Amino acid sequence: MDLNTIFFGGLAIASLAIFFYLGKFKASKKQTDRDDRISWSKGAFNYRSCLTIALGIFLLFFFLSYLGLS
């Protein structure tokens, strides 16, 4: 195990610890109960179309790497 592995592994563990520690805190009522909130119930994108596009992009890169054009 070299120094890079130890350094970046420690950095990743410290980042996760800070992320989960800060995730405990909740926004105040002033931030959560606003009149101009975004309505997340009506999505701008359809999930099926997003999945289809993602599958198409994946297949494009897969076939390009299969043909050796990467």
N, C-alpha and C positions, 0 to 999 in steps of 0.2 A: 504494500500500500504506500503510495507516494504522497508527497505534501499536497498536491492538487486535490487528490481524493479526500484527504482529511479536511482541507480548507473548504472546498465547495460542499462537502457533506455536512460540515458544521454550519455553514451558511444556510443550507436548505433547512436543517433542523431548527435553527434559530428563527428563520423566517416563518416556518409553520407555527412555532410556539408563539410568536408575536401575533400572527394572524388569528389564532384561536383565542388568545388572551383578549384581543381587541374585539373579537366577535361576541363577547359576553355583553357588551354594552348596547343598550337599546336607544333608539332615537327618542327625542322628547315629544310630548303631545303636540307642541307647536309645529313640529316638523311632520308628524304623521297625520294630523287632522287639519288638512288645508282645503280650501275651496277649489283651488286650481290643480288638483291632483290628476295625474295621467290615468286614464281608464285602461287597465291592463286586460280587462275581460274581452275587449274586441281587439284582436291582434291585427297588425298591419300585414303580416305574412302568414300564409297558410303553411302548416307544418309539412304537409305532403309535398308541396312545391319546393320547400327548403331541402327536404330529404332527397328529392329527385335531383336537384341541382348538385347537392353534395355527392351523391352517388355518381353522377355524370363526371364531375371533376375528378373523383377518385379513379374511375375507370379510364379516363383520359391519361392521367399520370401513370397508371398501371400499365397500359398498353404502350405508352412512350418508353417506359423503362424496360418493358419486355422486348421492344424493338431495338433498344440500345440508343435512343435519341435523347437521353437525359443530359 
